[in-house]
Amino acid sequence: MEKLEDKLFTVRNKKDEGNPHIRVLDHTVCAEKCTGKYCNHFCPAGVYLWSPETAKTLVSYENCIECGACAIGCPFANIDCETPRGGFGVQFKFG
């Protein structure tokens, strides 16, 4: 069975420096209100990872496949997700 990292290797993501298309709006919401760290589980590309050391949700923008799960998955509406501007974002190698 292929690992997630092996599947994501075929996808390229051109990051828009200084203008990320996904953002955690308030890290204190993640730290204080979100006991389930839901974004760590609902994202099929593993974009989100809770860091207990920094008490923040880390975002791996380069893994994003723009599926839109983060736009509806956070029960606190604490993730802002928008379509990247032209020329940026996911670039599928085999599709």
Secondary structure as the mmCIF struct_conf table of DSSP 4:
data_model
#
loop_
_struct_conf.conf_type_id
_struct_conf.id
_struct_conf.beg_label_comp_id
_struct_conf.beg_label_asym_id
_struct_conf.beg_label_seq_id
_struct_conf.end_label_comp_id
_struct_conf.end_label_asym_id
_struct_conf.end_label_seq_id
HELX_RH_AL_P HELX_RH_AL_P1 LEU A 4 LEU A 8
TURN_TY1_P TURN_TY1_P1 PHE A 9 THR A 10
STRN STRN1 VAL A 11 LYS A 14
TURN_TY1_P TURN_TY1_P2 GLU A 17 GLY A 18
BEND BEND1 HIS A 21 HIS A 21
STRN STRN2 ILE A 22 VAL A 24
BEND BEND2 LEU A 25 LEU A 25
HELX_RH_AL_P HELX_RH_AL_P2 HIS A 27 GLU A 32
TURN_TY1_P TURN_TY1_P3 LYS A 33 LYS A 33
BEND BEND3 THR A 35 GLY A 36
TURN_TY1_P TURN_TY1_P4 TYR A 38 TYR A 38
HELX_RH_AL_P HELX_RH_AL_P3 CYS A 39 PHE A 42
TURN_TY1_P TURN_TY1_P5 PRO A 44 ALA A 45
STRN STRN3 TYR A 48 SER A 51
TURN_TY1_P TURN_TY1_P6 PRO A 52 ALA A 55
STRN STRN4 LYS A 56 VAL A 59
HELX_RH_3T_P HELX_RH_3T_P1 TYR A 61 ASN A 63
BEND BEND4 GLY A 68 GLY A 68
HELX_RH_AL_P HELX_RH_AL_P4 ALA A 69 GLY A 73
TURN_TY1_P TURN_TY1_P7 PRO A 75 PHE A 76
STRN STRN5 ILE A 79 CYS A 81
HELX_LH_PP_P HELX_LH_PP_P1 THR A 83 ARG A 85
TURN_TY1_P TURN_TY1_P8 GLY A 86 GLY A 87
STRN STRN6 GLY A 89 PHE A 92
TURN_TY1_P TURN_TY1_P9 LYS A 93 PHE A 94
#
